[in-house]
Amino acid sequence: MSALFPTYKRKQIRLQKGNGTYVYDQNDKKYLDFTSGIAVTSLGHCHPDVVAALQKQSECIWHTSNLFEIHQQELLADTLVKHTHLDLAFFCNSGAEANEAAIKLAKKFTKKNKIITFNDSFHGRTFGSMSATGQQKIKEGYGPLLSTFIHLPWNDIEQLKKQADNDTAAIMMEVIQGEGGIKIADPDFYKAVQEICEKNDILLIIDEVQTGIGRTGKRYAYEHFELDPDIVTLAKGLGNGFPIGAMLGKSKLADMFGPGSHGTTFGGNPLACAVSQSVLDIIFHDEFLSEVERKGKNFKAQLENHLINFPCVKEIRGKGLLIGIECERAGELIVNLEDQGLLTVPAGEPVIRLLPPLNVTDEELTSALNTILALFNNKYEKVT
């Protein structure tokens, strides 16, 4: 019997090693990894530059208290805000922690309590971020949660107009809902969100934990929709597997997070920041991001072209290399794909989520496409 709490429904696959886009299990079976640790290992497994950064920093100093100046934090913060209208960074250990920081900062700055989030959203599993999440299954059994969150239908401008008012501290959203099923709203919805925030002095918090750091072909996904967030939260791809999260914000918020107002023991330690800097040194280049966008568009178009004639497929959606196939029996198909050597992950109940490393090759994408098509051709009949 395992000494672990049974928190996870684990697969009978134990991944022993990884190299680039491939991983190997306890039987040395090879898999094409299109989970990337759920949008985490964006440069694949054991990327030489990331490994070198980790090794170099590990021989200097791993951790200091945040009571001391940490040069690696300063460098990383500058890199993160350089191409944005944001000014400041706070470092933590995860996406949930980043969202907790954002919630605290928004309430303290505005001196208001109400925060609007959306159905099917996911913001984390700590008490505050769980309260913000718009999925009941995440909350079952935990009793009363924070009552100041209002959950509205995604992509519903009229409901948003009714609920957003001068008592609202913030609107908090993923611009593309990841765990909720790779759901993208209409352009008018994003425009309405921005206008409502500006009209009512509401802070706009954008959760980029899954979509940020190049996943959608931009540094941050909000860039696709011309949004002007006050706060952005990051994690997952920020450290390529090394635990790190971040909250970015505008300079007007600085005084609310003065000494003693918030903190974390491990957040932003030199080791985490050095690893993260090596990741951004690769991803945050226009040429790299253009390739992510190109590969994502081509892969999505090929999936659409080949799967459109299967009645079981409802829709294929996403941006960059965050792609979802909404279809019948998605869970069963994910297991079938594993058997064929392709690892994917669900998003919501009916969606196969495809999250390859951002440096995946065209040949690897073609291999994944052929595996998917072979499975659908074997399982389902086409409509001609």
N, C-alpha and C positions, 0 to 999 in steps of 0.2 A: 504494500500500500504506500502511495506517495505521501511524503511529508508536506506537500504543497496544498494550500487551499485550492479547491476545484473551481477557481475563478473563470477559467477558460475551457471552452470545448475544443480540446486539442485534436489535431489530425495525427494519424499514426505515421507521421513522417518526422524524422529527426535530422535536421539539416546540419551537416558536419563541417562543410567548408563551402566557400564561394569564391568565384573569380569573375569579375565583370558582370555580365547579365546571367551567368549560370551559377547554380548551386547544386550540391551533391548530398544525398542522404546517407543514412547509416549503412545502406547496402551498395553505396557508390553509384546509385542511379542518378543520372544527370537530368536536371530540369532547367527550362528557360523560365527565369523568375520575372513574372509580370505582376508581382505584388510590391516589390521593392520595400518590403517591411511595412506595407501600407503607406506608400508615398514617402519613404524615409531615405533609402539608399539611392539617391538620385544620380549618383555617379557610379553605381554598381558596387559590387563587393570588392574590398581590398584594393581600391584605386591607389596606385603607387604614390601619387602626390599627397593624398590624404594620410596614407600610412606613414610617409616620410615626415609630415608635419606632426603627427602624433608622437612618433619616435623622438624627433628633435626636441619637442617641448617636454616630453616625459623625462629627459635627461637634465632639464633645467629646474623647473619647479612645477608641481601639479596644481597646488591649491594654496591660496592665501585667504585671509579674511577680507571681506569687502570693506573693512575699515582702512585698508591700504589701497593706494592707487594701483590699478592693474592696467598696464600698458596695452595688453592684448584686447581688453574690453574697448579701450579708446579707438584702436584701429578698426575693430569689427563694427562698432557703432557708426563710425564715419563711413564705412563701406555700405552699410545697410541704408543709411539715410541719403547718401550722396545723390542718387538719381530720383529723389522724391521731394515733396514739399514738407516732409516731416523733419524733425530736428533732433530728437532725443531718443535714446534707447535704454530700456531696463532689461537685464538678462536674468533668466530663471532656468528651470530644468525641463519644462514640458509645455505643451500647448494649453493644458488645463490651468497651469500656473500663470501663463501669460494672460489667459482670459480672466482669471481671478483678479490679476493686477488691473486689467482694463476696467472691470466692473467697479472695483474700489476707487480707481482714479476718477471715473465718470461721475460717481455719486458724490465724491468729495468736492470735485470742481464745480459741479452744477448746484450742489446742495438740494438735489431732487432725487427721488427714489425710483420712480417708474422707468423701467427699461423694456423696450419692445424687441422681441425676437420672433422667430417664425417657426411654424409647424414643419416637422421633418428636419430641423436643424440639429447639429451636434456641436457642442462647445466644451465637452469634457465630463469627468465623473467626480470631481470634487463637489462639495455641497453647493457652492455658488454657481459653478459652470454647469452642473447638472440641473439646477433650477432654471438656468437660461436655455437649456436644451429643449427642443420642441418634439421630443419622442417619449411617449409615456412608458414604453418598455424599459427605458433607462432608469426610471424613477420608482418603479414598483417596489414596495416593501420598506421604503425609507421614511414613511410618515410625512408630515407637513414640510414642504420645502419653502424657500423664500417666496413670499407672496407678491413681491414688487415686480415680477416679470409678467408681461402680457405676451401671449403667443398668438400670432395672427397667421392667416393663410398666406402662403408664399405666392408672390406675383399678383396680389390683390390690392390695387391702388386705393380703391374706395374704402376698404376696411382700415387701411393704414391712415388715410386722411381722418377717419372718424376717431381713431385712438390716439394719434399723435397730437400733443398739445403742449402748453407752457409748463405743465407739470412733469413732462417726460425728460428724463436725464439723457437718454441715449437710445438710438436704434442700433442693434447689434445683429450682424448678419454675415453669412458666408456668401460671397458673390456667386459661387457655384456650390450648391449643397453636395458635399461629398458622401458622407455616411447616409444621407437621406435619399441617395439614388442618382447622383450626377445631374442635378436639376438646375437649369439656367433660366432665369426670368426673362421677360420681354425687355427690350431696351427702354421702353417708356417707364417701366417699374423702377429701374435704377435712377432714371432722371427724376422721377417723383420722390424717391427717397432723399435724394440730394436737396431738392427744393424744399421739402418739408423740414428737413434738418435746419436749413438756413433760415427759413421763415420763423421757426419756433425756438431758435437757440438750442437745438438738440445736438448733442455730440453724435457723430457717426463712427461706430466701432466696426471694423471689418476683420473678421476671423480668417486669416490666411494660413492657418496651421497646415492644411492639406494642399491648398492651391498656390502658396507662395514659393519663392526661391526657384522660379523658372518652370514650374510644373505645367503651366498653361501656355508657355511660349513668351511670357513677359516676366520681368522680375517679380511682380506682384499681379495677381489676377484682376484687381480693381482697375488696373491701367486699361483693360479692354473696354471699360464702360465709362471712362472719363469721370470717375468719382473722386471726391476730395475728402478722404477720411481724416478724422481727428486722431484716431488711434488705430493701429494695425497690430495684430498678434501673429506670431510666427513660431514654428517649431519644426517637427518632422524633418524635411529636407535640409534644414539649416545646418545640421551636424553630420549628415550622411550616416546616421546610426549612433553617433556619440550624443548623449543626452544634453540638449540645450534648447531653451525657448527664449523668446524675446517679445517685448512690447515696445512698439515705436509710437511716438506721439509728437504733437506740435509744441512749440516752445511756450505757448500760453498756459500749458498744463504744468510747467516745471515746478512752480511754487507749491503745488498740492502734494507733490511727492518729495518733500524735503527730508532732511535727516530724521530718522526714527519713524517715518510714516509707513514704510513698507520695507521688506527685506527678505533675504534668502541666504542660507548658509553656503550652498554649493553653486548658486547661479552665477554664471559668467566667470568661472575660475579659469586660470590661464590655459589649462589643458583643453577645455571645451572651446574656448575662444580661438586658440591656435588651429584646432581642427576645422572649426567653422570658417575661419578666414581662408583656409586652403580650398574649401568648397566654393566659396564665393569668388575666389580668384579665377576659377574655371567657369562657373556658370554665369556670372554677371558680365558677360561680354556680348555685344550685339550679335556677333557672328554665331556664337553658341546658341543664343536664344532664337535666332532666326531658323537654325537647324531644327530645334525642338518644334517650332511652329510648323515648319515644312513637313517634318516626319509625321507629326500629329494629324495634319490635314490629309496627307496622303493615306495614312493608315485608316483613318475614319472613313474616307471616301471609298476605299476598297472594301471595308466591312459593309458599308451601305450598299455598294454595287452588288456584292455577292450574296448578302443575306436578305435583300429586299423581297425576294420571292418566297421566303419562308413565312407562313402565316403565324408561326409562334413568336416571331420577332415583332415587337411593337414599335421600337424606336432605338436608334443609336445616337448618342449625344455626348458632348464634351468639348473641351478645348485643349489644344496641345496634346500632351501625353497623359491626360486624365480623361478616359473614355469609358462609357458604360453601354452595355447591350441589355436593353430591357426585353425580357423574353420569358416565356413559360418555362417552368422547371429549372430556373437558373441555378439553384443549389445543387441539383443533380448533375447539371452540365459542368459545374465547377469541379466536382469530384471526377467526372469523366475526363476532363482536360488534364487533371493531375495524373491520371493513369497514363495519359499520352505524353507526359513530360512537360506540360505547360501549367505553371502556377498562376492562378488568378484569385480574386477575392470578391465577396459579395458587397453590394451597396444597397441597403434596404432589402426587402424580400425578393424582388423580381429582377435584379440587375447583376450582370457579370461586370465587374470593374477591372479595367486593364490599366496597370500602372507600371510600365517598364521604366528602367533607368533612363534618364534624359539623354545619355550618350549611347543608347541602344543603336545598333547599326540597321541599315535598310534590310540587310540579309536576315537579321534576327527578327525584324518585324514581319518579313515575308514568311519566315518559318512559323511564327505564331499564327499568322493569317491562315496558312495551309492547314495547321492543326485544328483550328476552329472550324474551317470549312469542311474538313473531312468528318469531324464529329457531327456537324449539322446535317451533312449529306447522308450520314449513316443513321441518324436518329429521326429525321423528319423528311416529309415529302415536300417538294417545291410546288408552287402554283405557277403554271406556265401561261 
